[in-house]
Structure formats: structure tokens, C-alpha cells
Amino acid sequence: MTRFVGRARLAVLPLLTGGCAAIDLSQVPRSDHFNGQRFVNPDGVHGKVGERNQGPLALLEHLLEPPYHSWPKVVPVTPAVPARRVEGQAMQVTWVGHASVLVQTQGLNILTDPVWAERASPVRFAGVKRVRAPGIRLADLPPIDLILLSHDHFDHLDIGTLGRLWRRDRPLIVTGLGNDQILRRYGIRSTARDWGGRVAVRPGIDVLLDRAHHWSQYRPGDRNKTLWTGFTVTLPGGNLYYAGDTGEGDMRWAVEARAHGPVRLALLPIGAYHFTGGATDNHIGPVQAVTAFQQLGAAWALGVHWGTFELTSEGIDQPRDVLRQTLAERRIGADRFRATEAGAIWTVGDMSVTDRAAMAPNRNRFVPAPQQPSVPKALSGA
């Protein structure tokens, strides 16, 4: 541990541990994913690499002094200025960066895991720094109606951004159990549900909470005290699916989400899958993402969770390159599953292009990721 990390840890620990009420789960019934004290993955253990063996201090050290340094310091971004509203069944999607995406359709502005912070870290002075500026300036972001908050890790739950959006727009924030208690500490109201829960947005449009394979921790001592989740937004022109942060698990979570109805657009993570000694089962990579795309029967997909924060050892463009290769191998059009530049506005087509012949052979089968070269020993706290 460097002298800097030692000093920073002394400075940060009081901020992380002081003044934070415990998360109360006393009203949550036991289930296949809640053991009475903590949430679990019903399809397997948490993490075959890294974080399952690390305590909160080790994870904090990883956040304060990131071990990966191969990416460029800055990637040029041309920010978009999206329309204020997109009406009817027309749909526009803009990748802001990492897991933050603006989806506009039916007169609704939907935002996933909004992170405009400079660092994915509990503090502003240290930690993983973003290399791609947001693809939309916060001042140019249209009024937000709905926020989908997948879980409590710092690269997804950015209190600074959420606070500004809450004060400006008062959006409906939907999240998993326990995360609402974190937001409440900062004066932000949200609606929390268990997997299988439903939140009405307007007639004919609901948010359904879907199973994901991950873990959670916002402060030391609250590991897996909040629920990680994916989402389906039911829409007249075909559903929007956001996987959140998920590993492969049993790869049935995509099949389950498909049961909600036809998926027009899927937001699927493709990056941060290369941890200590290889892959982690808490994040999928591009190969698993294409399998999920096929299992969902989605017409279109956007790759997220890559190229913004250097959380792992893969190259900055590796997720996008492997995605293109996998699509070509499975004879799926590259335009159907895109990894756009931040700030690029994509006008999404309708459901008519769905290539069922290409989907059928792999609909319910997990295709393992290719072997990756070993990487430096590091902690997987993303």
C-alpha cells in the first residue's frame, strides 16, 4: 500500500462510515435471493475472482489507487444536444458513457444509471477517472421523467448527479430494495421493488424489475444489503430492456425478461470483464452479451459499460472489437447490436428486422467467452 493510499484511507474512512444509518431489511421476506440478512444470487456464489475474497478496506484501496493504466487519458467526445421530446413510437438512444444511456420515446425521457462524475469513486480527489467526457452535457440533458438505477456501486450510483436531476426534474427513480434508503439520506425519493415487482409510469407503460447476477456495496459493512437488478420498460412499440450490471450466472435472466413481451431495444453490458487471472462471473463480456441478445429475441441492442472508466485490464476498444467479431461469427448484422461513440444519437428502427433464424440456434444456450490472457493481480470492486 502506498503512502498516498494510507493517508487517503485515513481521510476517507470517517466519510464512509460516519453518519450513515444501517439499511433496514426487516420487512423483506425470505426468498431464493434473500436469506434474511443479505441478498444473494440464487444461481450461484458471488464472484469466482477478486471481490468475494476482499474486505472493505482492500476494495477501498482499489478505488483510491486503481491498478490499471493502459488506456489513453482522454478520448475526444462531441457532445450531443438531444431533442426535448421524441413522440409516438419513434425512438432515439444516446450513449452518455459507461452505463448511462438516454432513451427517448413515447414522449418519455428515460435515463439509466446516470453518472456525470469525473471519477467512479467515493471521493473527488482520488479513484478511477473517466477518459470519455459525457456524451451529453448535463445542461443539455432534456427533462428526465424516469431513471432506472440498477445498483449501488460508484460507477452506477452517482449521488451528485442524482441529486442535481432530482432537484431539477423530480423524475420517477426506480431501483432495487434497499437502494431507496441510500438515496433518502441525501433527500432523494425513489421507488424500490423486489425482482418481479412492477411500477406504473403511465397507462400501458410499466417498469418491471428483472433478475441479474451481481453483488452490492456502497459503504463498509453493507455488502449485499441492497438488491441489484435489471429492468424491462413495457412500451407500445416493443419493450426496452436494461440488464444493469450482471454476470453470466445461469444465463436464464435474459430468457426470463423475454417473457415480458417483444424487446425492441436491449441495453447490454460488454465491458469490465477482465479481472484477476481472467474473467469474472459478476460481469458479462461481449460474447455473453450477444448470447443474451439472442435469448432476448431483441430487434436491436446497444453495448454499454465499456470505454469510460478503466476498471479492468482489457484494452479500451477490446469490448467493441470482440463484439464485432462475435456478431460476424454468428451472422448477425453489425448494425443490430451497436457500440456507438459517446454522444452519437441513434434513431432505433422498429421490430420488423428481428432475425429469428440467427437467434434460434443459441436462444437458450450459454456460449462461453474466449480465453483471455492473464492479468495483473488486482481487486474487482467495480
Protein Blocks (a to p, Z undefined) as FASTA:
>chain_A
ZZklmmmmmmmmmmmmgopacddfklpccdfkbghjaccdfkbcehjehjlmpcfklmmm
mmmmccbfkbcfbdcdddddddfbdghjbdcdddfbhjbccddeehiacdehiafbfbdc
fbfkgcjddfbdcfbdfklpccdfbdcdfblcfklmcfklmmmmmmmnopacdddehjlm
mmmmnopacddddehiacdfbghiacddddddddddfbghiaokaccdddddddfkbpad
debjadfknolmmmmmmmnopcfbdcddfehkbcghiacfkbccfklmmmmmmmnopabd
cdehihkbccbfbdfklmmmmmmmmmmmnopafklpccddehiacddddfklpcfklmmm
mmmcccdddddddddddddfZZ
